[in-house]
């Protein structure tokens, strides 16, 4: 069974939302270790930039893998013949 574009998007958004919370939390903890002291707003904004990039990446990769799976399935059917 294939995954619809809508479900791919829902999966990608959920993945990125969880990643955003984890990333901002990690930034707040780790940045000071490197002498970086951004405000909460700066951490949230930086996380937002990466959320957009991550969302596009996740969705594009999901669709790419779905296309590969679909082509592989078609290829196997053609190999079997009528």
N, C-alpha and C positions, 0 to 999 in steps of 0.2 A: 504494500500500500504506500502511495507516495504522500508527501507532505505538501499541503497547499501553500501558496505564497502567503496567505494570511496567517497560517499557523507558523510559518518560518519567521514572519515578522514578529508575532507574539513571543515566540521563543527567544528571538534576538533581543527584543526589548526587555524581557524578564532577565535574561542573562546580563545585559548591560546595566540594568537598574541595581541588581545585586552587586555587580562589579563596581559601580559608582560608590556605593556605600562603603564597600571594602577598601577601595582606592583612597577615598577621602580620609577614612580612619587611619589607613597606613601612612598617608602623607603627614597627618597630624603627629603621628608617633615618630616616623623615620626622618622627616626633614630636619628637625632640630639636631639629630646626630651628625648632620653634615653642615651645620651652621646656618641653615635656612630657617627663617622664622616668619612665614607668611601668615597673614590674618586668616580667620575662618572664612571670610568672604573670598579671599584670594585662593584658598584651598578649594572652595566650592566651585569657583570659576574655572580653575585649572582642571578640576575633575570634569566639569561640563564640556570642555573642549575635547577631552579624551573620550567622553561618553559618545559624542557625535561620531568621532572616528571609529570607535569600537562598534557602534551600532551598524554603520555602513559595512565594516569588515565582516561582522558576524552574519549579516543578512546575505552579503555577496558570496561568502564561502558556503553558507547553507544551500543557496540556490545552485552554486557550482557543483557541489557534491550531489545534490538532487538530480541535476542534469546528467552527471556521470553515471549515477545509479540507473537512471531511466535509459540511457544509451546502452549500458551493459545489459539491461533486461531485454531490450529490443534485439541486441546482437545475439543473445542466447536463444531467443525465439526463432530468429532467422536461421541459426545453425541447425535447429531441429527440423526445419522444413515443414511442408504442409502435412 
